Amino acid sequence: MRYFRCLVCVTVLFSIIAFSVARPSADTFRPVVRGKRGAVAAGHPLAAEAGLRLLRQGGNATDAGCAAILAASVIEFSHFSFGGEVPILIKPSNGAVTVINGQGTAPKLATRSFFLEQSKKGGPNFIPSSGILPATVPGVLDAVVTALDRFGTKSLAEVMQPAIELADGFQLMNCAQAISLIRGRSTSHGRQAQRCFYRMVSFRDPVRCFCNPISRVR
């Protein structure tokens, strides 16, 4: 009996160890991607596709990166937009790293005295974290143009073309819907933004087409 108990304990212990080190057989949602002539990584598949298109058209890494940035400014509106910020690092094959500070500056009237006056009128006694008041001057386009002028080979029109096409409509995935809904509740005071972005977002449809109202300007 003692031998039998010992054998059972060893068997259970071995099973626990085996299952803990076993590799899962299910396919991953982020498979390994390899390429012989280049690769593009982005936060959204459509942004990566925009950069890949520029590579296929003969552009270099800077062209592809700028195309992905502009595409992301259209489709990743839940946490990034054309009015946001985009610091860029570029490492040429035969040179040092170049940093392009794509962070916007504060508007001219966004001074300390301005926010103090806002607090006297019933507003918060600090710079708010959301809304139009804390917004900086958009630095995305200037950073992209600077990068293309110094290191790119394609024109701005060619690099912007994927983003222009995405502005006419793209499939909105569940992740973006969830983030948009959560942020929509926290920015309920921005009624115009609510009407533009959040009225079309719903958990009812697994995938739906969305046209970015800010980027789609004729």
ABEGO torsion letter per residue (X at the ends): XAAAAAAAAAAAAAAAAAAAABBBABBBABBBBBBAAEBBBBABAAAAAAAAAAAAAGBBAAAAAAAAAAAAAAABAAABBAABBBBBBBBBAABBBBBBBABBBBBAABBAAAAAAAAAAGBBABBBABEAAABBBBAAAAAAAAAAAAABABBAAAAAAAAAAAAAEBBBBAAAAAAAAAAAAAAAABAAAAAAAAAABBAABABBBBBBAAABBX
